[in-house]
Amino acid sequence: MGFDTTRTAYDRYMGRYSDRLAVSFLSFTGGEPGQRALDVGCGPGALTQALATGLGATHVAAVDPSTRYVAACAARVPGADVRRAVAADLPWAGGRFDLVVSQLVLTFLPDPAVGLAEMLRVTRPGGTIAACTWDYAGGMTMLRTFWDAALDVDPGAPDETRSMRFTTEGELAGLWEGAGLADVRTRELAVSVTYSGFDDYWTPFTLGVGPGGAYAASLDTGRLTRLRGACFHRLGSPTGSFTLDARAVAVRGVSP
Ligand SMILES: C[S@@+](CC[C@H](N)C(=O)[O-])C[C@H]1O[C@@H](n2cnc3c(N)ncnc32)[C@H](O)[C@@H]1O
């Protein structure tokens, strides 16, 4: 899936979006000093770091199945309890956390309902569980452009944005309500990233991160060059810096 890279590679690809998204996502979820929080699917720690800023690192825990991301997150947020685990099997006792959050992860879980049930188990009654995912249908220009370009040159390209579920407010609310959470609310969250030029956009796709990076790594040099050209064309053949918008959808609910 492309989630076992260096933090540097991740940050160039997605982390620069995650850092910005974490701020607005946490303002949507709440969270107050003194509370204990868990970040599920922490990656190299964008959201974990934002949680630690608000709650104090010793009140923050995080998990990810990637050994390298766990190490990167632990180094980035000293004092936080960072462990290697999957969402479906969280290594904590029931009712341990006031706030359980997950940013850009739900769409990658083999069974999001199972992951959510496990998040619910480790949340105390009255605690909050929240998640956000990209609005892949049209709200994540960086990935939409890449996959549209990939389909231009390879109609069989495995467009991640078409196969993923839980990318709309309605789907997320349905999942949360189906799990028995109360006071379910959703919100759109918008961020934007400025690229210094086309190579700043393109090079991160060659670093093997995420489904886009994994696909690029599977191409021979000729196909990769054609894909690069198609991305350049779809971005309007930029000669200088440019800004891309991204929209996420977020959901939160209260544990019964
Ligand atoms: C797009 S990254 C998001 C990382 C981080 N939350 C952020 O906002 O930058 C998706 C993350 O989900 C993690 N992941 C994949 N499968 C998972 C699972 N079954 N349980 C928990 N995390 C998982 C990946 O290792 C990766 O770190």
The ligand as an ORCA input file, in Angstrom:
! r2SCAN-3c Opt
* xyz 0 1
  C      -2.620      8.422      4.556
  S      -1.780      7.758      5.928
  C      -2.357      8.843      7.253
  C      -1.338      8.973      8.357
  C      -1.603     10.073      9.375
  N      -2.815      9.793     10.133
  C      -1.664     11.427      8.723
  O      -2.670     12.131      8.891
  O      -0.688     11.812      8.059
  C      -2.624      6.253      6.274
  C      -2.056      5.518      7.468
  O      -2.896      4.408      7.792
  C      -2.081      3.389      8.277
  N      -2.826      2.120      8.235
  C      -2.973      1.281      7.177
  N      -3.671      0.188      7.553
  C      -3.974      0.350      8.868
  C      -4.669     -0.450      9.832
  N      -5.208     -1.632      9.493
  N      -4.771      0.002     11.099
  C      -4.233      1.217     11.432
  N      -3.559      2.012     10.562
  C      -3.435      1.585      9.300
  C      -0.878      3.438      7.352
  O       0.242      2.729      7.853
  C      -0.667      4.938      7.248
  O       0.224      5.409      8.240
*
